[in-house]
Amino acid sequence: QVQLVESGGGLVQPGGSLRLSCSASGRISIYDMGWYRQAPGQQRELVASITRGGSTNYADSVKGRFTISRDNAKNTVYLQMNSLKPEDTAVYYCNAGFLGSAYWGQGTQVTVSS
């Protein structure tokens, strides 16, 4: 089992950048990791994922703007978010998956507004 803690959210103007971090209590090298988001009244959606081997996948809405990366030595996953738009406003959650088990963090709020 692994515990996940997200950080780095906040209020940013349209066009700005934020970097989210997800720190794990244990080794993340065995996990596929992902960032999800949930806006008010909407379902949680996958934003980006990175496999144990380093392969990445992005939602069409964030391709070219967001970058997911992982540092297994630090047990941390990052989400670099550039050119932020108001529609990126949501609570962002970190996810770790392994052999059918899934673990979630508590989420961090990202608000894009002028």
DOKOL-651888 format. One record per atom (N, C-alpha, C): x, y, z; residue in three letters. Coordinates in steps of 0.2 Angstrom, whole numbers, plus 5000, padded with zeros to 4 digits. Each point is the difference from the previous one (the first is absolute). Example, Ala and Ser with C-alpha at 12.3 -4.5 7.8 and 13.67 -1.06 7.14 Angstrom:
2
506649725039ala
499650065000ala
500450065000ala
499850054996ser
500450065001ser
499650055003ser
***
This chain:
114
500449945000gln
499650065000gln
500450065000gln
499850054997val
500450074999val
499550055002val
500350055003gln
499650075001gln
500350054996gln
499550044997leu
500250054995leu
499850075003leu
500450054999val
499950075002val
500150044995val
499550044997glu
500150054995glu
500250075003glu
500350044996ser
500250075002ser
500150034993ser
500050075001gly
500250044995gly
499450044996gly
499449985003gly
499450044997gly
500050075002gly
499550044997gly
499950075002gly
499650034995gly
500050075000leu
499750044996leu
500550034995leu
499850004993val
500550024995val
499650044995val
500350044997gln
499650044994gln
500049964994gln
499550014995pro
500149964994pro
500650014996pro
500349954997gly
500750004997gly
500549995005gly
499949995006gly
500549995005gly
500249935001gly
500549985004ser
500249945001ser
500049985008ser
499949935001leu
500149975006leu
500349945000leu
500449975005arg
500249945000arg
499749965006arg
499749954999leu
499749965006leu
500549945001leu
500049995007ser
500449945002ser
499649955004ser
500249944999cys
499749945004cys
500549965003cys
500050015007ser
500549965004ser
499749945003ser
500449944999ala
499749945002ala
500449985007ala
499749965004ser
500349985006ser
500449944999ser
500049974994gly
500449944999gly
500350004993gly
500349944998arg
500350004993arg
499450014995arg
500150044995ile
499550004994ile
500249974994ile
500649975000ser
500349974994ser
499649944997ser
499649975005ile
499649954997ile
499350024998ile
499850065001tyr
499450034998tyr
499950034993tyr
499550004997asp
499850044995asp
499750065003asp
500250064998met
499750065004met
499650054995met
499650035003gly
499550054996gly
499850065004gly
499850054996trp
499750065002trp
499350004998trp
499550015004tyr
499350014998tyr
499850065003tyr
499450034997arg
499750065002arg
499349995000arg
499750045005gln
499250005000gln
499850075002gln
499650034995ala
499750065000ala
499350005004ala
499850055003pro
499350005003pro
499549974995pro
499649955002gly
499549984996gly
500249954995gly
500649994999gln
500249954995gln
500449945003gln
500049954995gln
500449945002gln
500750015001gln
500349965004arg
500850005000arg
500249974993arg
500550044997glu
500349984994glu
500849995000glu
500249964996leu
500849995000leu
500350064996leu
500550035003val
500350054997val
500749984996val
500449965004ala
500649974997ala
500249945004ala
500349954997ser
500349945004ser
500749994997ser
500349965005ile
500749984998ile
500149935003ile
500249954996thr
500149935002thr
500649995004thr
500149945002arg
500649995004arg
500650004995arg
499949994994gly
500650014995gly
500150064997gly
499550055002gly
500150074998gly
499650024994gly
499649964998ser
499650024994ser
499450055003ser
499950054996thr
499550055002thr
499450004995thr
499450035003asn
499450004997asn
499750075002asn
499650034996tyr
499750075002tyr
499350004997tyr
499650035004ala
499350024997ala
500150054994ala
499650004995asp
500150044994asp
500050085003asp
499650015005ser
499950075002ser
500650035003ser
500549965002val
500650035003val
500749984996val
499949964994lys
500649994996lys
500350064998lys
500750005001gly
500450064998gly
500050055005gly
499750005005arg
500050055006arg
500249975006arg
499849935002phe
500249975006phe
500549954999phe
500549995005thr
500549954999thr
500049965007thr
499949935000ile
500149965006ile
500749975000ile
500250005006ser
500749965000ser
500049975007ser
500549965001arg
500149965006arg
500750005002arg
500250005007asp
500650005003asp
500049945005asp
500149944998asn
500049945004asn
500450015006asn
500650034999ala
500550005006ala
499750055006ala
499550054998lys
499750045005lys
499349985001lys
499849944997asn
499349985001asn
499550064999asn
500150034994thr
499650064999thr
499850004992thr
499450024999val
499750014993val
499950084999val
500150024994tyr
499950074999tyr
499550014994tyr
499650065001leu
499650024994leu
500250074999leu
500450014994gln
500150074998gln
499450034996gln
499750055002met
499450034996met
500250074997met
500050004994asn
500250074997asn
499350024996asn
500050074998ser
499550024996ser
499349995003ser
500050015006leu
499349985004leu
499450044998leu
499549964999lys
499350034998lys
499550005006lys
499550045000pro
499550005005pro
499749935000pro
499949964995glu
499749945000glu
500549945003glu
500650025002asp
500449955004asp
499950015007asp
499550045002thr
499950015007thr
499649935003thr
500349985005ala
499849935003ala
500449985006ala
499849955003val
500449975005val
500449954997val
500650005001tyr
500549954996tyr
500249945005tyr
499949944998tyr
500249955004tyr
500549954997tyr
500449985005cys
500649954998cys
499749935001cys
500249964995asn
499849935001asn
500649954999asn
500049955003ala
500549944999ala
499649944999ala
500249964995gly
499749944999gly
500549944999gly
499849945003phe
500449944999phe
499649945001phe
500049964995leu
499649935000leu
499350015003leu
499750054997gly
499350015002gly
499850045006gly
500550015004ser
499950055006ser
500250074997ser
499650055003ala
500150074999ala
500050045006ala
500450055000tyr
500150045006tyr
499950074998tyr
499750045004trp
499850074998trp
500350055006trp
500250064998gly
500250055004gly
499350045002gly
500150055004gln
499450045002gln
499850064996gln
500550014995gly
499850054995gly
500350075001gly
500250044995thr
500250075001thr
499650044995thr
499850065002gln
499550044996gln
500550044996gln
499850004993val
500350054995val
499450044998val
500150075000thr
499550054998thr
500450044995thr
499750014994val
500350044995val
499450054998val
500250065002ser
499650065000ser
500350075000ser
499850044997ser
500350075000ser
499650045005ser
***
